[in-house]
Amino acid sequence: MADKKYETPMLDELEKGPWPSFVKEIKKSTDISPACQDLLGVLEVSYEDKKNHWKHGGIVGVMGYGGGIIGRYSDMPEQFPEVAHFHTIRVNMPTGWFYTSDALRTLCDIWDRHGSGLTNMHGSTGDVIFLGTTTDELEPTFKDLTAAGFDLGGSGSCVRTPSACVGQARCEWACYDTLAACNDITQTYQDELHRPAFPYKFKFKFSGCPNDCVASIARSDLAIIGTWKDEIQQDDAAVAEYAASGLDIQKDVCGHCPSKCMEWDGQKLRISNRECVHCMHCINVMPKALRPGKEKGAAILIGAKAPIVQGALLASVLIPFVPAEELLDTIKELTSRIWDFWGEYGKNRERIGELIQRVGMANFLDAIGLDPVPEMVSAPRDNPYVYFKAEDKI
Amino acid sequence: MSVPVETIAEEMFKMVTEYQGKKNLKALDLTKAMIAKYGDAECSKDDCKHAIRQLMDSGRCVYSYFGGSFITLPHKEGAAPE
């Protein structure tokens, strides 16, 4: 660790305690890049002033691409010259975040050569984040990354780097191949990923089951969440073993079922699959006894987002069940209709979920050619936003 | 016969030049303007996409980010230190 260039009493507080500390990590990197000293300096000043000293945005990027580089300049370049430019690079991560150690070393070596050496593994977008380099180093970094088989991720008003849970590679609950689907969508929409053409960002996230390990229901414009259509697979002998080993099935399984679709009489677990909402709770508690059904596929949901311009939104069901083998074609067809509507009517910086709120779900469904179905109602018998007329009675 | 991509790119470039410093234009603004000018039978969204790509790959235009992504002429950034 290099000698301290600035006194940083407030940051030093963040090194105390048993938790990981980003301050500690930045200090360790001061040998690799002089930018790390100035980064600590400017951060200490930010804490003192209670304001950010970065200017964000601009035209920095690599030739031909409109995404992947996030421009940052310090507003105190004379005081902290090593971070006068401190641009971020987003690198498209391998689907499911599977790396070889060789690939990780390659990424780190590239970044030690061209930037501060600091990374986020991974950022909240899912990408590998390279933190801090100068404008002159952007093209050489990009050249080295592409030579090593990596590409930039998304930023700005474009398709953001799609992400997926580990899926069938590591998880027995995955109801479709999330890795294949995510990779296919990433390759299909390369142009939309690198060349911003939308009113605002658009995120795809792929979860293999309703546990939703990539939080797609809360954080993606189009969430693809694995589910099943038939009955939960049940092994009664294994259920009895759980009971014998001390699991309180009534309290810990039935008692937490959101739709109260199961009963335990001390001998036999009875599931009313018709009432099951596929929350996964019972399967998570008794993984050896219960499994998702055999008829697998995914539900497609739309419109989630974290709060930025407006507040947070959770996704709404668009298609309750698509068989796994029809999933990719359905996503692509649906995406094309959604983008047409969004491109036509979306305002600048308006996410698809906000547009749906503005025009109404019924109008949106009409525009993309989908009929309303009961599963689109987020809380049945409580807040239907699709009103049926008497003549629509089935 | 559809309008050549080079012609669309040239028209887009004129528009970006005209609006430089006055209004930030998005890819969608350029696409809608070209379709309005030539009609969607002569100028498709794909043609516009290719035209924008030509402008970017040639370096005549660059993307910028100011809360959203826009298309602009290359310039020295105001935020960049001297």
Interface residues (C-beta under 8 A of the other chain):
Chain A: K55 G57 G58 I59 V60 G61 M63 G64 Y65 G66 G67 I70 G71 Y73 S74 P77 A84 H85 T135 S155 G156 S157 C158 D191 R195 P196 A197 F198 P199 Y200 G343 N348 R349
Chain B: K26 A27 L28 T31 K49 I52 R53 M56 D57 G59 V62 Y63 S64 Y65 F66 G67 G68 S69 T72 P74 H75 E77 A79 A80 P81
